[in-house]
Amino acid sequence: MFNVVTQLENDGIEMRKVYAGMMRQQIEAGKPVIALEADLMSSMAMDGVHKDHPQHVINCGIMEANVIGVSAGLSLTGRIPFVHTFSAFASRRCFDQLFMSLDYQRNNVKVIASDAGVSACHNGGTHMSFEDMGIVRGLAHSVVLEVTDATMFQDILQQLVELQGFYWVRTIRKQATRIYQDGSRFTIGKANLLRDGSEITLIANGIMVAEALKAAQALEQQGISAAVIDMFTLKPIDRDIIKTYAAKTGKIVTCENHSIHNGLGSAVAEVLVEECPVPMRRVGVKERYGQVGTQAFLQQEYGLTADHILQAAHQLLNGVA
């Protein structure tokens, strides 16, 4: 059960501190959790946890493929490994190990992929991944998530300690826009309807959920009823809610901090073409690499704002091909 905040504002805690806090909590509760880092301890606020619990936090160095192999071995001993690195390295750099050591062998490892999309900001194009979720969702048994805010991240992390399997979780490192009230709970594989509507549906994940809500508010002021769905689980995607709102509104816009190819837009299109074909638009990164800049600049540069969602919505509403 979840509840949505009445006003959009920044979370009171950074996402990396949510992660470090949850790792500390689970370790001190006696859970067999092992946190593995690829020389990004300070980037994920894990220094203090490592200092206090050195047997439960391992810095494997800048060797992401090796980190995945180590996590697979630890999972076979009954530990519960959580691996963190930046999303670019948690996908592109170690894909063969994700396949061979985790997914193919069905090992119980949770990969936390931070600095999602344009949130990598000043790390620039080499660290700015727009293709990561598309890469990982192609694996047969992977579960692929993009958490929305601190409340969701905390709840999902707690669930992952108990769940078995290979989970890949995309997040930003710093403050997200707060979407959910404290105490909200989330069902993996089940999308959240944040706002009902009858004329068009906006399906978003990650930082784009807040932008979709802003766009829906703007559409409401124009007399247009827009539904907003938080599709925080990319795989397995919630096919039922896509079909329901395709039938109800007849128009869908997807919104993602990722390439429009093989991410949320592609996954929703796959459901629509098989089950309920309706006109749609994909708001996301289009055939580009990243660059250095502030997040606000990058969202504008790559077409990831409420205004860009509004433009796509109006194209559909006005029948623009």
KOLKELO-493524 format. One line per field, with one value per residue (C-alpha): x negated, y negated, z negated; residue in three letters. Coordinates in nm, 2 decimals, decimal comma. Layout:
BEGIN
east: [X	...]
north: [Y	...]
up: [Z	...]
residuo: [ALA	...]
This chain:
BEGIN
east: [0,00	-0,14	-0,04	-0,15	-0,26	-0,05	-0,34	-0,65	-0,98	-1,32	-1,36	-1,51	-1,78	-2,01	-1,96	-2,31	-2,25	-1,94	-2,15	-2,43	-2,17	-1,99	-2,31	-2,41	-2,07	-2,06	-2,42	-2,35	-2,03	-2,24	-2,15	-2,43	-2,46	-2,78	-2,82	-3,07	-3,21	-3,42	-3,63	-3,33	-3,29	-3,28	-3,06	-2,79	-2,84	-2,97	-3,29	-3,13	-2,97	-3,30	-3,48	-3,23	-3,17	-3,48	-3,38	-3,06	-3,19	-3,45	-3,62	-3,72	-3,88	-3,81	-3,74	-3,37	-3,38	-3,58	-3,32	-3,04	-3,25	-3,32	-2,95	-2,86	-3,10	-2,98	-2,62	-2,71	-2,83	-2,49	-2,57	-2,35	-2,57	-2,48	-2,70	-2,72	-2,89	-2,78	-2,52	-2,76	-2,99	-2,71	-2,59	-2,83	-3,16	-3,05	-2,77	-2,94	-2,97	-2,61	-2,52	-2,76	-2,80	-2,46	-2,17	-2,28	-2,37	-2,07	-2,27	-2,13	-2,29	-2,15	-2,32	-2,27	-2,35	-2,38	-2,43	-2,14	-2,14	-2,18	-2,22	-2,58	-2,62	-2,99	-3,12	-3,04	-2,98	-3,19	-3,00	-2,66	-2,47	-2,16	-2,15	-2,20	-1,84	-1,80	-2,12	-2,01	-1,65	-1,76	-1,88	-1,64	-1,59	-1,68	-1,45	-1,51	-1,40	-1,44	-1,35	-1,17	-1,25	-1,40	-1,08	-1,07	-1,44	-1,43	-1,13	-1,28	-1,62	-1,45	-1,25	-1,57	-1,73	-1,46	-1,40	-1,60	-1,75	-1,93	-1,79	-1,93	-1,83	-1,89	-1,90	-2,04	-2,29	-2,17	-1,83	-1,53	-1,20	-0,98	-0,68	-0,57	-0,47	-0,67	-0,56	-0,45	-0,50	-0,56	-0,50	-0,78	-0,62	-0,32	-0,31	-0,17	0,12	0,03	0,30	0,61	0,71	0,93	0,77	0,40	0,16	-0,19	-0,40	-0,73	-1,01	-1,30	-1,35	-1,09	-0,80	-0,81	-0,83	-0,53	-0,33	-0,42	-0,31	0,02	0,08	0,02	0,25	0,52	0,50	0,56	0,87	0,71	0,73	0,40	0,32	-0,03	-0,18	-0,51	-0,65	-0,93	-0,96	-1,09	-1,10	-0,87	-0,66	-0,30	-0,12	0,22	0,20	0,06	0,35	0,61	0,50	0,43	0,80	0,92	0,73	0,62	0,29	-0,03	-0,35	-0,65	-0,90	-1,25	-1,60	-1,74	-1,76	-1,42	-1,56	-1,52	-1,41	-1,07	-0,94	-1,03	-0,90	-0,56	-0,55	-0,60	-0,29	-0,09	-0,16	-0,08	0,22	0,38	0,23	0,28	0,08	-0,22	-0,52	-0,86	-1,02	-1,38	-1,73	-1,75	-2,07	-2,31	-2,59	-2,63	-2,83	-2,93	-2,67	-2,42	-2,13	-1,89	-2,09	-2,12	-1,75	-1,68	-1,95	-1,83	-1,46	-1,38	-1,15	-0,78	-0,77	-0,90	-0,64	-0,37	-0,49	-0,47	-0,12	0,01	-0,12	0,09	0,39	0,38	0,32	-0,03	-0,19]
north: [0,00	-0,34	-0,70	-0,99	-1,32	-1,62	-1,85	-1,77	-1,85	-1,71	-1,41	-1,48	-1,22	-1,12	-0,79	-0,68	-0,74	-0,53	-0,25	-0,28	-0,30	0,01	0,21	0,11	0,19	0,54	0,62	0,51	0,72	1,03	1,08	1,25	0,94	0,86	0,53	0,52	0,20	0,12	-0,15	-0,38	-0,35	-0,72	-0,78	-0,56	-0,67	-0,33	-0,44	-0,44	-0,10	0,04	-0,11	0,04	0,37	0,46	0,83	0,73	0,46	0,55	0,30	0,51	0,22	0,09	0,43	0,46	0,80	0,94	0,79	0,98	1,30	1,25	1,19	1,51	1,71	1,55	1,62	1,99	1,98	1,86	1,49	1,22	1,01	0,65	0,51	0,14	-0,05	-0,32	-0,21	-0,23	0,02	0,24	0,31	0,25	0,33	0,66	0,79	1,13	1,18	1,08	1,34	1,62	1,58	1,45	1,50	1,83	1,99	1,84	1,69	1,48	1,14	0,79	0,53	0,16	-0,06	-0,42	-0,75	-0,66	-0,84	-1,22	-1,21	-1,12	-1,49	-1,60	-1,25	-1,31	-1,09	-0,79	-0,74	-0,84	-0,53	-0,55	-0,18	0,01	0,12	0,24	0,45	0,61	0,67	0,90	1,16	1,45	1,44	1,08	0,86	0,49	0,20	-0,17	-0,32	-0,65	-0,80	-0,74	-0,58	-0,33	-0,26	-0,17	0,06	0,24	0,29	0,45	0,68	0,78	0,91	1,18	1,24	1,49	1,43	1,18	0,83	0,52	0,19	-0,14	-0,46	-0,81	-0,88	-1,21	-1,36	-1,25	-1,43	-1,29	-1,11	-0,87	-0,93	-0,75	-0,40	-0,33	0,03	0,15	0,47	0,56	0,62	0,41	0,05	-0,23	-0,45	-0,79	-0,98	-0,87	-1,01	-0,94	-1,11	-1,02	-0,81	-0,91	-0,60	-0,70	-0,57	-0,71	-1,09	-1,11	-1,03	-1,38	-1,53	-1,33	-1,45	-1,81	-1,75	-1,60	-1,90	-2,13	-1,92	-1,95	-2,33	-2,30	-2,08	-1,75	-1,45	-1,26	-0,94	-0,90	-0,55	-0,48	-0,18	-0,12	0,24	0,26	0,64	0,81	0,52	0,48	0,58	0,55	0,18	0,10	0,28	0,13	-0,23	-0,18	-0,08	-0,35	-0,65	-0,54	-0,73	-0,66	-0,86	-0,69	-0,90	-0,77	-0,89	-0,63	-0,57	-0,53	-0,21	0,11	-0,06	-0,16	-0,29	0,03	0,25	0,07	0,08	0,45	0,50	0,26	0,41	0,76	0,68	0,33	0,12	-0,25	-0,56	-0,63	-0,86	-0,79	-1,07	-0,98	-1,01	-0,98	-0,85	-1,05	-1,00	-1,19	-1,50	-1,70	-1,94	-2,00	-1,77	-2,06	-2,14	-1,78	-1,72	-2,01	-1,92	-1,56	-1,63	-1,50	-1,76	-1,81	-2,05	-1,77	-1,54	-1,80	-1,84	-1,47	-1,45	-1,73	-1,56	-1,26	-1,46	-1,66	-1,36	-1,46	-1,17]
up: [0,00	0,10	0,05	0,27	0,13	0,20	0,30	0,50	0,31	0,26	0,03	-0,31	-0,26	0,03	0,20	0,12	-0,25	-0,23	-0,09	-0,35	-0,63	-0,51	-0,48	-0,83	-0,97	-0,80	-0,91	-1,27	-1,27	-1,20	-0,84	-0,63	-0,41	-0,23	-0,06	0,23	0,38	0,68	0,52	0,48	0,10	0,04	0,34	0,19	-0,17	-0,27	-0,45	-0,79	-0,74	-0,63	-0,93	-1,18	-1,00	-0,80	-0,78	-0,59	-0,34	-0,08	0,16	0,46	0,64	0,99	1,13	1,18	1,36	1,06	0,82	0,99	0,97	0,60	0,53	0,71	0,50	0,18	0,26	0,29	-0,07	-0,19	-0,21	-0,06	0,16	0,26	0,53	0,59	0,88	1,13	1,38	1,67	1,51	1,36	1,71	2,00	1,83	1,66	1,88	1,95	1,57	1,51	1,76	1,67	1,29	1,19	1,43	1,60	1,26	1,08	0,80	0,53	0,59	0,58	0,81	0,72	1,02	0,92	1,12	1,35	1,68	1,67	1,29	1,34	1,42	1,38	1,44	1,81	2,11	2,02	1,69	1,82	1,92	2,14	2,24	1,91	1,84	2,20	2,16	1,84	1,92	2,20	1,95	1,90	1,53	1,43	1,24	1,34	1,12	1,11	0,77	0,76	0,42	0,08	-0,06	0,23	0,21	-0,16	-0,11	0,19	0,03	-0,27	-0,04	0,15	-0,16	-0,18	0,19	0,38	0,73	0,95	0,90	1,08	0,92	1,09	0,88	0,85	0,57	0,43	0,35	0,55	0,57	0,30	0,45	0,17	-0,19	-0,46	-0,53	-0,18	-0,06	0,30	0,49	0,74	1,08	1,00	1,13	0,92	1,05	0,91	1,08	1,27	1,61	1,91	2,21	2,21	2,00	1,90	1,80	1,63	1,41	1,20	1,21	1,49	1,25	1,10	1,45	1,56	1,26	1,34	1,70	1,59	1,37	1,66	1,88	1,61	1,63	2,00	1,94	2,03	1,80	1,78	1,59	1,44	1,38	1,20	1,38	1,14	1,24	1,60	1,59	1,53	1,66	1,54	1,86	1,70	1,62	1,96	2,13	1,90	1,96	2,33	2,36	2,12	2,27	2,61	2,60	2,41	2,35	2,20	2,00	1,91	1,82	2,06	2,43	2,60	2,75	2,54	2,22	2,08	2,42	2,59	2,32	2,32	2,70	2,69	2,47	2,68	3,02	2,89	2,67	2,74	3,01	2,95	3,06	2,83	2,80	2,63	2,43	2,36	2,49	2,87	3,03	2,81	2,56	2,23	2,14	1,84	1,69	1,41	1,40	1,48	1,79	1,90	1,86	2,08	2,33	2,37	2,37	2,02	1,87	1,81	2,11	2,34	2,20	2,27	2,63	2,69	2,52	2,74	3,05	2,97	2,86	3,19	3,41	3,52	3,70]
residuo: [MET	PHE	ASN	VAL	VAL	THR	GLN	LEU	GLU	ASN	ASP	GLY	ILE	GLU	MET	ARG	LYS	VAL	TYR	ALA	GLY	MET	MET	ARG	GLN	GLN	ILE	GLU	ALA	GLY	LYS	PRO	VAL	ILE	ALA	LEU	GLU	ALA	ASP	LEU	MET	SER	SER	MET	ALA	MET	ASP	GLY	VAL	HIS	LYS	ASP	HIS	PRO	GLN	HIS	VAL	ILE	ASN	CYS	GLY	ILE	MET	GLU	ALA	ASN	VAL	ILE	GLY	VAL	SER	ALA	GLY	LEU	SER	LEU	THR	GLY	ARG	ILE	PRO	PHE	VAL	HIS	THR	PHE	SER	ALA	PHE	ALA	SER	ARG	ARG	CYS	PHE	ASP	GLN	LEU	PHE	MET	SER	LEU	ASP	TYR	GLN	ARG	ASN	ASN	VAL	LYS	VAL	ILE	ALA	SER	ASP	ALA	GLY	VAL	SER	ALA	CYS	HIS	ASN	GLY	GLY	THR	HIS	MET	SER	PHE	GLU	ASP	MET	GLY	ILE	VAL	ARG	GLY	LEU	ALA	HIS	SER	VAL	VAL	LEU	GLU	VAL	THR	ASP	ALA	THR	MET	PHE	GLN	ASP	ILE	LEU	GLN	GLN	LEU	VAL	GLU	LEU	GLN	GLY	PHE	TYR	TRP	VAL	ARG	THR	ILE	ARG	LYS	GLN	ALA	THR	ARG	ILE	TYR	GLN	ASP	GLY	SER	ARG	PHE	THR	ILE	GLY	LYS	ALA	ASN	LEU	LEU	ARG	ASP	GLY	SER	GLU	ILE	THR	LEU	ILE	ALA	ASN	GLY	ILE	MET	VAL	ALA	GLU	ALA	LEU	LYS	ALA	ALA	GLN	ALA	LEU	GLU	GLN	GLN	GLY	ILE	SER	ALA	ALA	VAL	ILE	ASP	MET	PHE	THR	LEU	LYS	PRO	ILE	ASP	ARG	ASP	ILE	ILE	LYS	THR	TYR	ALA	ALA	LYS	THR	GLY	LYS	ILE	VAL	THR	CYS	GLU	ASN	HIS	SER	ILE	HIS	ASN	GLY	LEU	GLY	SER	ALA	VAL	ALA	GLU	VAL	LEU	VAL	GLU	GLU	CYS	PRO	VAL	PRO	MET	ARG	ARG	VAL	GLY	VAL	LYS	GLU	ARG	TYR	GLY	GLN	VAL	GLY	THR	GLN	ALA	PHE	LEU	GLN	GLN	GLU	TYR	GLY	LEU	THR	ALA	ASP	HIS	ILE	LEU	GLN	ALA	ALA	HIS	GLN	LEU	LEU	ASN	GLY	VAL	ALA]
